[in-house]
Amino acid sequence: MSEGSGRALRRARRAAVTVPLVALLATAGCADFGGSEAAPFTGPPTGEATTTTPRPAPPPGSATRKPPGPCIDQDANVLATCLTEPTSLITTPVLEHAYVSERGGAIKYTTTDLPNTEVLRVPGVDASGDGGLTSIALSPSYEEDRLFYAYVSTATDNRVVRVTPGDEPKVILSGIPKGPTGNTGSLLFVGRDLVVATGNAGDAAAAKDPGSLAGKVLVLESPGTVSPARPQVLANDGGIRPSLCRAPAGGPVFVADHGLTEDRLRVVSPGSAATVAWSWPDRPGLAGCAVTKGAVVVSESRAGKVEMVMLPDGSTTADREPQQLVGRTEYGLFGRLALGPKGLPQGVTTNKPNPVAPTDDRVVLLPQPGGSPADGED
């Protein structure tokens, strides 16, 4: 174990982040992260039948060739191609289909080996710096209302909006500070409550300030636009680029955060101080996370790799060095991650403007230890 990781492990076992509450960010209700919620069915954006036949994850070394085309990738683990600055990913029960947000404001519906479909475009997005459309989440009742929730940068602030195709965005939470960096946010529904992780706008003091929305993990209970809910603060002292993740069957919420002094994988829950599952003093650039059985998979944009943070049974604190899954030479850099069918993690690459493949940027099914897909949940 390296000296830096040894220090991280010692800190992980004792570190906790206190969460002061003030009137500006009043505690709202009693969100519950302990149960499980069935994920909404995420069919095609217009309700039509899927256009490819569901297939199992390809076996290692599969030689099946796809039809040629400018956006066709012969790698069997590549699930979508020709994306422009993808920032977040929502998987569906069908391996070949996903929703992907792009920094410029588009939400795309992707189908393996077919052209991507633009579902909608959020207007007024400021994509300068590290801002833009940086996260999306489907409404818990998406099959009825077709609502997307989106974390976006505007000319004056960062905010959470909800939008459906053909309609104007409705503001859910505004006034999140905007800075030269630290404008990336993350969204995650837990039941009907929306968890929001905000970037720190490049200001470490604001992230620690209970009166600022910067650098926080918040809960909006049953968010609406008529009477917007006041956020409950779950954690402060956030970094530049947070990413939320949780197992589909329920359990704790993790936030992977690229910080100003170190990168951290933290665990947040209502009524408790945030705790550190693992930390990286060398700041490898945490960009995304996905919870699998017994581990959290994290992507690292600076180090150019994807790792598994192994968690002992019943614990949310790692007890060993992370295990590398993918290196820079295989697919380049990864951003946000998500768990797909059968518990298999997927990720979006973030290689442009320096693509490593003609079909960049892509959605990739991540190889698992031993070179084969993980044994996920059915």
Buried (B, 14 or more C-beta within 10 A) or exposed (E): EEEEBEBBBEBBEEBEBEBEEEEEBEBBEEBEBEEEBEBBEBBBBEEEEBBEEEEEBBEEEEEEEEEEEEBBBEBBBBBBBBBBBBBBBBBBBBBBBBBBBBBBBBBBBBBBBBEBBEBBBBEEBBBEBBBBBBBBBBBBEBEEEBBBBBBBBBEEBBBBBBBBBEEEBBEBBBEBBBBEBBBBBBBBBBBBBBBBBBBBBBBBEBBBBBEBBBBBBBBBBEBEEEEBBBBBBBBBBBBBBBBBBBBBBBBBBBBBBBBBEBBBBBBBBBEBBBBBBBBBBBBBBBBBBBBBEEBBBBBBBBBBBBBBBBBEEEEBBBEEBBEEBBEBEBBBBBBBBBBBBBBBBBBBBBBBEEEBBEBBBBBBBBBBEEEEBBEBBE
